[in-house]
Amino acid sequence: MDHDAMDLTEARYELVISVDARRSGEYDDVDKQRMRERIYRVLEAAFTHAKVARDAVHMEDRGDGVLLSVAGRIAVTRLLGLWMVEVHENLRDENRGLRVPLGLRVGMHVGPVRHDGRGISGRAVDLACRLADSPLARRLLDAERADLVLVTSQSLYEDVVSSGGKFIEPAHYSSARLELKEGEVTAWFHLPGRPAPEIPTAAPAAPDADRVDDARAADDVDDARGGDHVDDARRVDGEDRADGPGAHYTVHGDMSQHSDNVYQQPVHIGRITGDAGRQKG
């Protein structure tokens, strides 16, 4: 077997970086081209300022983002530290004066990566992409009105982030459990330039049978009345959300209407007790 063939069959241990643009589907053809140009300017300038050689970086276009892998000879701390700082600063510069700021979700994981003539593949690649595309990453970017959110795998956090380093602050990361196609994983979320983000606490994954029956009964009643009912936790972007351990939302609204989780008419959330509970709404 020649050297080139061996390279195609052997996996290399590399840092995989998946970069996705926020709400790319809302751009028209002209603006999407400009968006893509901005993404590449942001990333390439960051590699230059972080002194990461171009021949150490594999880069694939993904239409509304970029998939990258960085050779093992480059310290991962440089990418998590200085490179991320440069990406953030470059992105802020690009967004000055823009009516709709460009937002980026970045997923990172280190693992075996296979290269071939069409690009890269492997579970490490899949995981990095899943992290960047997770509903929680999308929600944090919007809820915090941030330009950038970084999501790292559990192993990357434990092996690199937790030890700290130049421009790496472990205390500025927050963990959350994500349900991916491959199963449940722990991920770590970071908003560059900010304290650790607040992660909403998910409701119990397997409520007891009595509560399930109660929820189904409530759903049947609300369906008959033409209203909406959500038990256990309100679902946002496909994920359960609650305000604390064991907390749940119950949403009632006989005539309420909602779109994208924004209610257009008065709606009561939770329950009213005491004298107020006996007043007619």
Secondary structure, 3 states (H helix, E strand, C coil): CCHHHHHHHCCEEEEEEEEEECCHHHCCHHHHHHHHHHHHHHHHHHHHHCCCCHHHEEEEECCCEEEEEECCCCCHHHHHHHHHHHHHHHHHHHHCCCCCCCCEEEEEEEEEEEEECCEEECHHHHHHHHHHCCHHHHHHHHHCCCCEEEEEEHHHHHHCHHHCECCECHHHEEEEEEEECCEEEEEEEECCCCCCCCCCECCCCCCCHHHHHHHHHHHHHHHHHCCCCECCCEEECCEEEECCCCCCCCEECCCCCEECCEECCCCEECCCCHHHHCCCC
